[in-house]
Amino acid sequence: MAQWQEVQQLPPTHLERVHQLYTNAALPMTVRQSLADWIEDQDWQQAAEPFSSHARMLFHSLLTLLGEQLGSLGPGDEDFMLKHNLRKARIDLQAAFEEHPENFANLVANLLQEERCILRRAQAKGQVEAPPAPSTAPQSSQEREIQQRLAEFRTALQEAERAFRHMEDLQDTFDFSYKMYYLPGQDHSHDPQYAQHVQALQAKLQSLDRQRREVVAQIQQLLGRSETLRDFLQQELSAWRERQQRSCLGAPTDTCLLQLQGWFTALGEGLFQLLQLLRAVGELRQKVTYEQDPLQSELPLLEKRLQEQLTCLLQSAFVVEQQPCMPNTPKRPLVLRTANKFCTRARLLVRLHDRNHRMEANIHIDRDPPKTRGFRKFNILTSSSKTVLVGDSPREGLVCDFQYLTLKEQKGGGSGKGSRGSNEGPLAVTEELHLITFTLAYAYCGLELKLETSTLPFVIISNNNQLSSAWASVLWFNMLSPNPKDQQFFSTPPPAPWPRLAEVLSWQFQSIAERGLSREHLQMLAEKLFGSKPSPESALPWTKFSKDGAAGFSFWAWLDGILALLHDHLKQLWKDGLILGFVSRKQEKKLLKVKRSGTFLIRFSESMLGGVTCTWVEHPESGPPAFRAVVPYTAAELASLALPDIIRDYQLLAEENIPENPLLFLYPDTARDEAFGPYYSQRHEGILTKKKEYLNQRLIRVSSRQPLSPVCCGCATHMSRGATVGSPGQCPGVIGHCAPLPAVSSPPMAPRCSAVSWGERRVVTSPSSTEPRPSNNEGTRWEREGAMWRDDVTQRSVMSR
């Protein structure tokens, strides 16, 4: 909480002391109220040092802010008195402290100290709540080193300013004596005191020379300190860029820039103060110089070195705070679609600027495009320039925020819509990388620079079907590219080491569904990619990751389908650990065979995109355990019936037509209703005596199993949902062998209705015949020694009175 906010919440007794404090103070409370945040953010103790140039800069900044505050007030009567008070305060402050701004800095420092004393007294008496301790992470050794070096730099700068004031006094004394006593061209042989005056003058010149050399040495030392500090800040900035890159890929990491901005601004303030000091030293040199004057030879070198440091600091301080991103896909930045709006933002970490100079930022796309055949070119349709604004809070810094930008492709001759025509290049559209460059015209304290920074490479698509492939390219580039501006990366994309790829894949699940991948999940994926014995040295080629394989889709398409399913329908179940997820069939049997009958687990389908299925175990009276799994559910089915409700209402019709729910215990040993009870949809029970115009409807999942003659087929049967429930002893068809019978749309025969309680009837619905059929190693299956069974999974709408 800001100090002034705490002051305003004081009880009346202590608040009266605050009013007394400002009654006779030269700083009106109106100014304290209007510029509270800015006043508390400045180092008034440092500015209060004698002859400090920082005090003058702060004083003039305060006057400028007051002028802006006056300009922002409306013409209405409600602001009339405030405008009058602020205008009077500005005039009075300028008249009182223009000549000695360090007195004003001392005044503000004392007022802030008195406020803190009043707050401490109130907190000691328990009359005001102490502000909560900040929940910041402990500082690292690097951060402590930077803070210590910044403090040492400020102290050394203050010593250099004191040395400069002393040199200025010595020069004034020498200059006065020189003009008074040194009279060349006259006969002074009869003046016995003249020789003494010349000797004293020579001693003063030697003192001035020593002081000049000391000032030069201190400035050189300051430049050395600032170079070391800048190196530390560059390391921190590089670490932040890496964190931002990982954050774009979904990693949970901190990308806040406030601490870096504070460090960069502090060093920038110090360097600009040093620049003003050097200019003041140059003015002294113009007034007095002599043979072997150290300022004559050293000053130009020091100014050049300082300007180089300022240029390097400001250039590195101009960063892209928000990478290009579309509002509808915040979890997947760096993928833009033509004609869709997107936003991006840059920030200057050195929060210093000339308020009389209008700083304008511009953006350009692909300023230096790769010379590749077929490389697409785009135009930014909306305004590509913007004035850099200071945020509402002093901590927000100098920000140029570009929102609602759109891109349009430059069409070449002969190219049609959605195609690159004869200019088609070697790279796919989703492998083509583009850059946006920010430029900023910066001016402060007479220093004018043109700053530049660039976004990370991004992919431009023309329809949403390309989004998944484009995101795969973004992942691969940011995971492996050592050069953040390499637009030719996919000409020869390197393979991804499995440990690095595993980490990035886990980030995708953490970002989308708030739970990353476990070691067991990653082991299953490694075996899927590299075989039964993967090693940490295993590496995956780009083509195997992103290009379609034997299954008809790529590894990434399969994984992205699961991410979409989790995001849309299963996020909470995955987050709470109820979905085991990535389990191979071999592993699921190993896990379930030692569990009691009815134990089930939920895993993702390996043979279809975006599918989830349940597998359970049954232990017959004799023989090995049997494992059963239903045909995977996809987003189309989960949109109409949630997975917890499917599990709750799932029915299996046995041979004797007695319905049962085989899903009893969630692996490893949690009762079904205990695990999924919080996720069941609420049932609305009706009143039986009340006459209803319509019957209530509830969707459930039903499977039926029947014995098949071994003569029919030589393999286990895998049926798609919606197949006909045949009569006992009849083989209705096996996918890949016989044609399935048409779906039943009329109520089943009376013997089938024995599974339903009185007053209910079933309506069996069937999916479209165009639904993809499961492969022979997926879907509803029944495995048992000595017999073969088939499962019919149908969606049934149960209506009750």
C-alpha positions in Angstrom: 0.0 0.0 0.0 1.3 3.5 -0.9 2.4 5.6 2.1 -0.1 8.4 1.4 -2.9 5.9 1.3 -1.9 4.6 4.7 -1.8 8.2 6.0 -5.3 8.9 4.8 -6.6 5.8 6.8 -5.1 7.0 10.1 -7.5 7.5 13.0 -8.6 11.2 13.7 -6.0 11.7 16.5 -3.0 10.9 14.3 -4.6 12.4 11.2 -4.7 15.7 13.0 -0.9 15.6 13.4 -0.6 15.2 9.6 -2.7 18.3 9.1 -0.5 20.2 11.6 2.6 19.0 9.7 1.4 20.5 6.4 -0.2 23.6 7.8 3.1 25.6 7.8 5.0 23.4 5.3 6.2 25.0 2.1 4.8 22.0 0.2 1.0 22.3 0.2 -1.0 19.2 0.9 -2.8 19.7 -2.4 0.5 19.0 -4.2 1.2 16.0 -1.9 -2.2 14.6 -2.7 -2.0 15.2 -6.5 1.5 13.7 -7.0 1.6 11.2 -4.2 2.9 8.2 -6.2 5.5 10.2 -8.0 6.8 11.9 -4.9 7.2 8.6 -3.0 9.1 7.0 -5.9 11.9 9.5 -5.9 15.1 9.4 -3.9 14.9 12.8 -2.0 17.6 11.9 0.4 20.1 11.7 -2.4 18.8 14.8 -4.1 19.2 16.7 -0.8 22.9 16.4 -0.9 24.7 19.8 -1.2 25.1 20.9 -4.8 23.4 17.8 -6.2 22.3 18.2 -9.8 19.7 15.5 -9.1 17.7 18.0 -6.9 17.3 20.4 -9.8 16.1 17.7 -12.1 13.5 16.5 -9.6 12.3 20.0 -8.9 11.8 20.8 -12.5 10.1 17.4 -13.1 7.7 18.3 -10.2 6.8 21.7 -11.8 6.2 20.0 -15.1 3.9 17.4 -13.6 2.0 20.1 -11.8 1.5 21.9 -15.2 0.3 18.6 -16.7 -2.1 18.1 -13.8 -3.5 21.6 -14.3 -4.0 20.9 -18.1 -5.9 17.7 -17.3 -8.5 19.3 -15.1 -11.8 20.1 -16.7 -13.4 23.5 -16.9 -16.2 22.6 -14.5 -17.0 24.2 -11.2 -16.0 21.1 -9.3 -12.3 21.5 -10.3 -12.2 25.3 -9.9 -10.7 25.4 -6.4 -8.3 22.6 -7.1 -7.0 24.4 -10.2 -6.6 27.6 -8.2 -4.7 25.8 -5.4 -2.4 23.9 -7.8 -1.6 27.1 -9.8 -0.8 29.1 -6.7 1.3 26.2 -5.3 3.3 26.0 -8.6 4.1 29.7 -8.6 5.0 29.8 -4.9 7.3 26.7 -5.2 9.1 28.2 -8.2 9.7 31.5 -6.4 10.9 29.8 -3.2 13.2 27.1 -4.5 14.3 27.9 -8.0 17.7 29.1 -6.9 18.2 26.3 -4.3 16.4 23.1 -5.3 18.4 21.1 -2.9 16.4 22.9 -0.1 13.2 21.7 -1.6 14.5 18.1 -1.8 15.5 18.3 1.9 12.0 19.6 2.7 10.2 16.7 0.9 12.6 14.1 2.5 11.8 15.5 6.0 8.1 15.5 5.3 8.1 11.9 4.2 10.2 10.9 7.2 7.7 12.6 9.5 4.8 10.8 7.8 6.5 7.5 8.5 7.1 8.4 12.1 3.3 9.2 12.6 2.4 5.8 10.9 4.8 3.9 13.2 3.3 5.6 16.3 -0.2 4.7 15.2 0.8 1.1 14.4 2.5 0.8 17.8 -0.7 1.7 19.5 -2.6 -0.8 17.4 -4.8 1.9 15.9 -4.0 1.1 12.3 -3.4 -2.2 10.6 0.2 -2.7 9.5 0.5 -3.2 5.7 0.9 -6.8 4.7 4.5 -7.9 4.0 5.2 -8.1 0.3 5.0 -11.6 -1.1 8.2 -11.2 -3.1 10.6 -14.0 -3.6 13.9 -13.9 -1.7 16.6 -12.0 -3.6 19.2 -14.0 -5.3 22.9 -13.3 -4.9 22.9 -11.7 -8.3 20.1 -9.3 -7.3 21.8 -8.4 -4.1 25.0 -7.7 -6.0 23.2 -5.4 -8.3 21.5 -3.5 -5.5 24.8 -3.1 -3.7 26.6 -1.9 -6.8 23.9 0.6 -7.5 24.2 2.0 -4.0 28.0 2.2 -4.4 27.5 3.9 -7.8 25.2 6.6 -6.3 27.6 7.2 -3.4 30.6 7.6 -5.8 28.5 9.9 -8.0 27.7 12.1 -5.0 31.4 12.2 -4.1 32.3 13.2 -7.7 29.7 16.0 -7.5 31.2 17.3 -4.2 34.7 17.1 -5.8 33.4 19.1 -8.7 31.9 21.8 -6.4 35.3 22.0 -4.6 37.1 22.3 -8.0 34.6 25.0 -9.0 35.4 27.0 -5.8 39.2 26.6 -6.4 38.8 27.8 -9.9 36.8 30.8 -8.9 39.5 31.7 -6.3 42.2 31.2 -8.8 40.4 33.2 -11.5 39.8 36.1 -9.1 43.4 36.1 -7.9 44.7 35.9 -11.4 42.7 38.9 -12.6 43.6 40.8 -9.5 47.3 40.3 -9.1 48.7 39.0 -12.3 49.6 42.0 -14.4 52.0 41.0 -17.1 53.8 43.7 -19.2 54.3 46.1 -16.2 57.4 46.8 -14.2 57.0 45.2 -10.7 60.6 45.3 -9.7 59.8 47.9 -7.0 56.8 45.9 -5.7 58.0 43.4 -3.1 54.5 41.8 -2.7 54.1 41.0 -6.4 56.4 38.0 -6.3 54.5 36.7 -3.3 51.2 37.2 -5.2 52.6 35.3 -8.2 53.9 32.5 -5.9 50.5 32.2 -4.2 48.8 32.2 -7.6 51.1 29.4 -8.7 50.1 27.4 -5.6 46.4 28.0 -6.3 46.9 26.7 -9.9 48.7 23.6 -8.6 45.7 22.9 -6.2 43.3 23.4 -9.1 45.3 21.0 -11.2 45.3 18.4 -8.5 41.6 18.8 -8.0 40.9 18.5 -11.8 43.0 15.3 -11.9 41.0 13.9 -9.0 37.7 14.8 -10.7 38.8 13.1 -13.9 39.9 10.0 -11.9 36.5 9.8 -10.1 34.7 10.1 -13.4 36.8 7.3 -14.9 36.0 5.2 -11.9 32.3 5.9 -12.2 32.4 4.9 -15.9 34.1 1.6 -14.9 31.5 1.0 -12.2 28.7 1.7 -14.7 30.2 -0.7 -17.2 30.2 -3.5 -14.6 26.7 -2.6 -13.6 25.5 -2.7 -17.2 27.1 -6.1 -17.6 25.1 -7.4 -14.6 21.9 -5.9 -16.0 22.5 -7.4 -19.4 22.8 -10.8 -17.8 19.5 -10.2 -16.0 17.9 -9.0 -19.2 19.1 -12.1 -21.1 17.6 -14.3 -18.3 14.3 -12.3 -18.6 14.2 -12.9 -22.4 14.7 -16.6 -21.9 11.9 -16.6 -19.3 9.6 -14.7 -21.7 10.4 -17.2 -24.5 9.6 -20.1 -22.1 6.4 -18.3 -21.0 5.3 -18.0 -24.7 5.6 -21.8 -24.8 3.4 -22.2 -21.7 6.0 -22.4 -18.9 4.8 -21.1 -15.5 7.4 -18.3 -15.0 7.6 -14.7 -13.9 8.0 -12.2 -16.7 7.4 -9.0 -14.7 9.7 -6.1 -15.7 9.3 -3.8 -12.8 12.5 -4.8 -11.0 14.5 -4.6 -14.2 12.9 -1.3 -15.0 13.9 0.1 -11.6 17.5 -1.0 -12.1 17.8 0.3 -15.6 16.2 3.6 -14.6 18.5 4.0 -11.6 21.6 3.4 -13.8 20.2 5.7 -16.5 19.6 8.5 -14.0 23.2 8.1 -12.8 24.7 8.2 -16.2 22.6 11.3 -17.3 23.7 13.0 -14.1 27.3 12.1 -15.0 26.7 13.5 -18.5 25.5 16.8 -16.9 28.5 16.8 -14.6 30.9 16.3 -17.6 29.2 19.2 -19.4 29.7 21.4 -16.4 33.3 20.4 -16.2 33.7 21.3 -19.9 32.3 24.8 -19.1 34.9 25.3 -16.4 37.6 24.2 -18.9 36.5 26.8 -21.3 36.9 29.5 -18.6 40.3 28.5 -17.4 42.9 26.3 -19.0 46.7 25.9 -18.9 49.5 23.8 -20.1 49.1 20.1 -19.4 45.5 20.7 -18.4 44.0 17.1 -17.8 40.6 18.3 -18.9 42.1 19.3 -22.3 43.0 15.7 -23.2 40.8 13.5 -21.0 37.4 15.3 -21.3 36.6 14.4 -25.0 37.5 10.7 -24.3 35.3 10.6 -21.2 32.4 12.2 -23.1 32.7 9.7 -25.9 32.9 6.7 -23.5 29.9 8.0 -21.6 27.8 8.4 -24.7 28.7 4.9 -25.8 27.5 3.6 -22.5 24.3 5.5 -22.6 23.6 4.3 -26.2 24.2 0.7 -25.2 22.1 1.0 -22.1 19.2 2.6 -23.9 19.3 0.2 -26.9 19.2 -2.8 -24.6 16.5 -1.3 -22.5 14.0 -1.1 -25.4 12.3 -4.5 -25.2 9.2 -6.2 -26.5 7.1 -6.7 -23.4 4.2 -8.6 -25.1 4.9 -10.7 -28.1 2.3 -10.6 -31.0 -0.8 -12.4 -30.0 -4.5 -12.7 -31.1 -7.1 -12.0 -28.3 -8.9 -15.3 -29.1 -5.8 -17.5 -28.6 -4.0 -16.0 -25.6 -2.4 -19.4 -24.8 -0.8 -19.5 -28.2 1.0 -16.3 -29.0 3.2 -15.9 -32.1 0.5 -17.3 -34.4 -1.4 -14.6 -36.3 -4.2 -14.9 -38.8 -4.7 -12.6 -41.7 -7.6 -10.2 -41.3 -7.7 -11.0 -37.6 -6.8 -8.4 -35.0 -3.7 -8.9 -32.8 -1.7 -6.8 -30.3 1.9 -6.3 -29.3 3.6 -4.0 -26.9 7.2 -2.6 -26.4 8.6 -0.9 -23.3 11.6 1.3 -22.6 13.0 0.2 -19.3 14.8 3.5 -18.7 11.9 5.7 -17.5 13.5 9.0 -18.4 12.2 11.2 -21.2 12.0 14.8 -22.3 8.3 15.9 -21.8 8.8 18.6 -24.4 9.9 16.1 -27.0 7.2 13.9 -28.6 8.6 10.3 -28.8 7.0 8.3 -31.6 7.3 4.6 -32.1 6.8 2.8 -35.4 6.4 -0.9 -36.3 7.6 -2.6 -39.5 7.0 -6.2 -40.6 9.9 -8.1 -42.2 12.2 -5.1 -42.7 15.0 -7.4 -43.9 13.1 -10.4 -45.3 15.0 -13.6 -46.3 15.8 -13.9 -49.9 13.8 -17.1 -50.4 11.6 -17.8 -53.3 7.9 -17.7 -52.5 8.4 -15.8 -49.1 5.1 -14.1 -48.5 5.0 -10.3 -47.9 2.4 -8.6 -45.7 1.1 -5.1 -45.0 0.0 -3.7 -41.6 -3.4 -2.2 -42.4 -4.0 -0.2 -39.2 -1.7 2.7 -38.1 1.9 1.6 -37.7 3.0 4.5 -35.6 2.1 5.5 -32.0 3.2 8.1 -29.5 4.9 6.6 -26.5 2.9 7.3 -23.3 3.8 7.2 -19.6 1.6 4.8 -17.7 -0.9 5.9 -15.1 1.4 4.7 -12.4 5.1 5.7 -12.3 6.0 2.0 -12.2 4.4 1.4 -15.6 7.2 3.1 -17.5 7.3 4.2 -21.1 5.1 1.9 -23.1 4.1 1.8 -26.8 1.1 -0.4 -27.0 -0.2 -1.4 -30.4 -3.6 -3.0 -30.4 -6.1 -4.0 -33.0 -3.5 -4.5 -35.7 -4.3 -6.5 -38.8 -2.3 -8.0 -41.6 -3.0 -8.4 -45.2 -0.9 -10.4 -47.7 0.6 -8.7 -50.7 -0.7 -10.7 -53.6 1.7 -11.1 -56.5 0.7 -11.5 -60.1 -1.0 -14.8 -60.9 -1.5 -15.8 -57.3 -5.0 -16.8 -56.2 -6.8 -16.8 -52.9 -5.3 -19.1 -50.4 -2.3 -20.0 -52.6 1.1 -18.6 -53.4 0.7 -19.6 -57.0 3.8 -19.8 -59.2 5.9 -18.2 -56.4 5.4 -21.1 -54.0 8.5 -21.6 -51.9 10.3 -24.5 -50.4 8.7 -24.0 -46.9 5.1 -24.6 -45.9 3.0 -21.6 -44.8 3.2 -22.8 -41.2 7.0 -23.0 -41.4 7.5 -19.4 -42.7 8.7 -17.1 -40.0 8.1 -13.3 -39.8 9.3 -10.5 -37.6 7.9 -7.2 -36.4 10.5 -4.4 -35.6 9.8 -1.5 -33.3 11.7 1.8 -33.8 11.7 4.7 -31.3 13.0 8.2 -31.7 14.4 8.9 -28.2 15.6 12.3 -26.9 16.7 13.3 -23.4 19.2 15.8 -22.0 20.4 16.7 -25.4 21.0 13.0 -26.4 19.1 11.9 -29.5 19.0 8.2 -30.5 17.0 5.8 -32.7 16.3 2.7 -30.8 15.2 -0.6 -32.3 13.9 -4.0 -31.0 12.3 -7.0 -32.6 9.6 -9.6 -31.7 10.3 -13.3 -31.7 9.6 -14.9 -35.1 5.9 -15.7 -35.6 3.8 -17.6 -38.1 1.0 -16.1 -40.2 -1.9 -18.3 -41.2 -5.0 -17.8 -43.3 -7.5 -20.2 -41.6 -7.9 -21.9 -38.2 -7.1 -25.3 -39.6 -3.5 -24.2 -39.8 -3.3 -23.1 -36.1 -2.2 -26.5 -34.8 0.7 -26.9 -37.3 1.7 -23.2 -36.8 1.9 -23.7 -33.1 4.1 -26.8 -33.6 6.5 -24.6 -35.6 6.5 -22.0 -32.8 7.3 -24.7 -30.3 10.1 -26.1 -32.3 11.8 -22.8 -33.1 11.7 -21.4 -29.6 12.9 -24.7 -28.2 15.9 -25.1 -30.4 16.9 -21.9 -32.3 20.0 -20.2 -30.9 19.3 -17.1 -33.0 16.0 -15.4 -32.1 15.9 -13.7 -35.5 16.6 -16.7 -37.7 13.8 -16.7 -40.3 15.5 -19.5 -42.2 15.3 -21.9 -39.3 13.0 -24.4 -41.0 15.2 -24.8 -44.1 17.1 -27.3 -42.1 15.4 -27.8 -38.7 17.5 -29.6 -36.1 16.1 -32.6 -34.2 14.9 -32.1 -30.6 16.6 -33.8 -27.7 14.0 -35.8 -25.8 14.6 -34.2 -22.4 14.1 -30.7 -23.8 11.0 -31.8 -25.9 9.5 -33.6 -22.9 9.7 -30.4 -20.8 8.0 -28.3 -23.5 5.3 -30.9 -24.0 4.6 -30.9 -20.2 4.3 -27.1 -20.4 1.5 -27.4 -23.0 -0.6 -29.5 -20.5 0.3 -27.2 -17.7 -0.8 -24.1 -19.7 -4.0 -25.6 -21.2 -5.2 -27.9 -18.4 -3.3 -26.7 -15.3 -1.5 -30.0 -14.8 1.7 -31.0 -16.5 2.9 -34.4 -17.5 4.3 -36.9 -14.9 7.3 -39.0 -15.3 5.1 -42.0 -16.2 3.3 -40.0 -18.9 6.6 -38.9 -20.4 7.9 -42.4 -20.3 4.9 -43.7 -22.3 5.3 -40.9 -24.8 9.1 -41.7 -25.2 8.3 -45.4 -25.8 5.7 -44.4 -28.4 8.3 -42.3 -30.2 11.5 -44.2 -29.7 10.6 -47.7 -28.9 10.6 -49.8 -25.7 14.0 -48.6 -24.6 14.3 -44.8 -25.0 17.4 -43.0 -23.7 18.1 -39.4 -22.6 20.2 -39.1 -25.8 17.2 -39.8 -28.0 16.3 -37.0 -30.4 13.1 -36.6 -32.5 13.3 -35.2 -36.1 11.0 -32.4 -37.0 9.3 -34.5 -39.7 8.4 -37.2 -37.2 7.0 -34.6 -34.8 4.9 -32.6 -37.3 4.3 -34.7 -40.5 1.6 -37.3 -40.9 2.7 -40.9 -40.2 1.3 -44.3 -40.8 -1.7 -43.6 -38.6 -2.8 -40.8 -40.9 -1.9 -38.0 -38.5 1.3 -36.7 -36.9 2.4 -37.2 -33.3 1.8 -33.5 -32.6 -1.7 -33.6 -34.2 -2.6 -36.6 -31.9 -1.2 -34.7 -28.8 -2.9 -31.5 -29.8 -6.2 -33.3 -30.2 -5.9 -34.5 -26.6 -5.1 -30.9 -25.4 -8.2 -29.6 -27.2 -10.3 -32.4 -25.5 -8.9 -31.5 -22.1 -9.5 -27.8 -22.6 -13.1 -28.1 -23.7 -14.4 -31.0 -21.7 -12.0 -32.7 -19.2 -9.9 -29.9 -17.7 -11.1 -30.3 -14.1 -10.9 -34.1 -14.2 -7.3 -33.9 -15.5 -6.3 -31.2 -13.1 -7.6 -33.2 -10.1 -5.7 -36.4 -11.3 -8.8 -38.5 -12.1 -7.6 -39.2 -15.7 -4.5 -41.4 -15.9 -4.1 -40.3 -19.5 -1.1 -41.7 -21.2 -1.0 -45.4 -20.6 -0.1 -48.0 -23.1 -2.3 -51.2 -23.4 0.5 -53.3 -22.0 0.8 -51.0 -19.0 -2.9 -50.7 -18.4 -3.2 -54.5 -18.1 -0.2 -54.6 -15.7 -1.9 -52.0 -13.5 -5.4 -53.5 -13.6 -4.7 -57.2 -13.3 -3.9 -57.0 -9.6 -7.0 -55.0 -8.8 -10.4 -56.2 -7.9 -13.2 -56.6 -10.5 -14.7 -53.3 -11.6 -11.5 -51.3 -11.2 -11.2 -49.0 -14.2 -8.9 -46.2 -15.4 -9.4 -43.4 -17.9 -6.8 -43.1 -20.7 -6.4 -41.3 -24.0 -6.9 -43.2 -27.3 -3.8 -43.9 -29.3 -5.6 -44.6 -32.6 -7.9 -41.6 -33.0 -7.6 -37.8 -32.6 -9.0 -36.4 -29.4 -10.4 -39.6 -27.9 -10.7 -40.8 -24.3 -11.8 -44.3 -23.1 -12.4 -46.3 -20.0 -10.8 -49.7 -19.4 -11.8 -52.0 -16.6 -10.9 -55.5 -15.3 -13.1 -58.5 -14.5 -11.9 -61.6 -12.7 -13.9 -64.7 -13.7 -14.3 -67.7 -11.4 -11.6 -69.5 -13.4 -9.1 -68.4 -16.0 -7.1 -65.2 -16.4 -8.5 -61.7 -15.8 -10.4 -60.1 -18.7 -10.0 -56.5 -19.7 -12.7 -54.4 -21.4 -12.6 -51.0 -23.0 -15.3 -49.0 -24.8 -14.9 -47.2 -28.1 -13.3 -43.8 -27.3 -15.5 -40.8 -26.7 -14.7 -37.7 -28.6 -15.6 -34.0 -28.2 -18.7 -34.5 -30.3 -20.1 -36.9 -27.8 -18.8 -35.2 -24.6 -20.5 -32.0 -25.7 -23.9 -33.7 -25.2 -23.0 -35.9 -22.2 -20.2 -35.2 -19.7 -17.8 -37.9 -18.9 -18.6 -38.1 -15.2 -22.3 -38.7 -16.1 -21.3 -41.3 -18.7 -19.4 -43.2 -16.0 -22.2 -42.9 -13.5 -24.9 -44.1 -15.8 -23.0 -46.5 -17.9 -24.8 -49.9 -18.3 -23.7 -53.2 -19.5 -26.3 -55.7 -20.7 -25.4 -59.2 -19.7 -26.6 -62.4 -21.5 -29.5 -62.7 -19.2 -30.5 -59.0 -19.9 -29.7 -57.8 -16.4 -28.2 -54.3 -16.6 -25.1 -53.5 -14.6 -22.5 -50.8 -14.3 -19.1 -52.5 -14.4 -17.3 -49.2 -13.5 -17.0 -49.6 -9.7 -13.6 -48.3 -8.5 -11.4 -45.7 -10.1 -7.7 -46.8 -10.2 -6.1 -47.4 -7.8 -8.9 -48.0 -5.3 -11.4 -45.2 -5.1 -15.1 -45.8 -5.2 -16.6 -44.4 -8.4 -19.1 -42.1 -6.7 -16.6 -40.8 -4.3 -14.2 -39.9 -7.1 -16.7 -38.4 -9.5 -19.5 -37.4 -7.2 -18.5 -33.7 -7.2 -18.7 -33.6 -11.0 -22.1 -35.3 -11.6 -24.7 -33.1 -13.2 -27.7 -32.4 -10.9 -30.7 -34.6 -11.4 -34.2 -33.0 -11.1 -36.6 -35.5 -9.6 -40.2 -35.0 -10.6 -43.4 -35.4 -8.6 -45.2 -38.7 -9.6 -48.7 -37.3 -8.8 -48.2 -34.3 -11.0 -49.4 -34.7 -14.6 -46.7 -34.0 -17.2 -47.2 -33.1 -20.8 -43.8 -34.6 -21.7 -41.6 -37.2 -20.2 -38.2 -36.3 -18.8 -35.2 -37.3 -20.8 -31.7 -38.4 -19.8 -28.9 -39.7 -22.0 -27.0 -42.7 -20.9 -24.4 -45.1 -22.4 -25.3 -48.7 -22.7 -23.2 -51.7 -23.9 -24.4 -55.2 -24.6 -22.4 -58.4 -24.9 -23.4 -61.6 -26.6 -21.6 -64.9 -27.3 -20.5 -65.3 -30.9 -19.9 -68.5 -32.7 -16.1 -69.1 -33.1 -16.9 -70.2 -36.7 -18.0 -66.7 -37.6 -14.6 -65.0 -37.4 -11.1 -65.8 -36.3 -10.5 -62.5 -34.4 -12.0 -60.5 -31.6 -14.8 -58.3 -32.7 -14.6 -54.5 -32.5 -17.9 -52.7 -33.1 -18.5 -49.0 -33.5 -21.2 -47.3 -31.3 -24.6 -47.4 -32.7 -24.5 -50.9 -34.3 -27.7 -53.0 -34.1 -28.4 -55.1 -31.1 -28.8 -58.5 -32.6 -30.6 -61.5 -31.3 -28.8 -64.3 -29.4 -26.5 -66.4 -31.6 -26.6 -64.0 -34.5 -23.4 -62.3 -35.8 -24.4 -58.8 -36.9 -21.0 -58.1 -38.5 -17.4 -57.4 -37.8 -15.7 -54.3 -39.0 -13.3 -55.2 -41.8 -15.1 -58.6 -42.4 -18.9 -58.2 -42.6 -21.1 -55.2 -43.3 -22.8 -53.8 -40.1 -26.6 -53.8 -40.0 -28.5 -50.5 -40.0 -29.2 -48.7 -36.7 -32.5 -49.4 -34.9 -34.7 -46.4 -34.5 -37.8 -48.2 -33.0 -38.2 -49.5 -29.4 -36.5 -52.8 -28.8 -38.5 -56.1 -28.3 -40.1 -56.9 -25.0 -37.3 -59.2 -23.7 -34.8 -56.3 -24.1 -37.0 -54.1 -22.0 -36.6 -56.2 -18.9 -33.5 -54.2 -18.1 -35.6 -51.0 -17.6 -37.7 -50.2 -14.7 -41.5 -49.8 -15.0 -42.6 -46.6 -16.8 -39.5 -46.3 -18.9 -38.7 -47.0 -22.5 -35.5 -46.8 -24.5 -34.9 -44.9 -27.7 -31.7 -46.1 -29.4 -29.9 -43.5 -31.6 -27.1 -44.1 -33.9 -24.3 -41.8 -35.0 -23.9 -41.0 -38.7 -22.6 -43.8 -40.9 -19.7 -41.6 -41.8 -18.3 -41.7 -38.3 -14.6 -42.9 -38.4 -14.4 -46.6 -37.4 -12.0 -47.6 -34.7 -9.0 -49.8 -35.7 -8.7 -53.4 -34.6 -6.6 -52.5 -31.6 -9.0 -49.9 -30.3 -12.7 -49.6 -29.5 -15.0 -51.8 -27.6 -13.5 -55.2 -27.0 -13.8 -58.3 -24.8 -10.9 -60.6 -24.2 -11.4 -64.0 -22.4 -9.8 -67.3 -22.9 -12.0 -69.9 -24.7 -14.7 -67.6 -25.8 -15.3 -64.5 -28.0 -17.7 -61.7 -27.2 -18.8 -58.6 -28.9 -19.8 -55.3 -27.4 -22.6 -53.1 -28.8 -22.2 -49.5 -27.4 -25.3 -47.4 -28.0 -26.4 -44.1 -26.9 -29.8 -44.3 -25.2 -32.2 -41.6 -24.2 -34.1 -42.8 -21.1 -37.5 -41.2 -20.5 -39.4 -41.5 -17.3 -42.7 -40.2 -16.0 
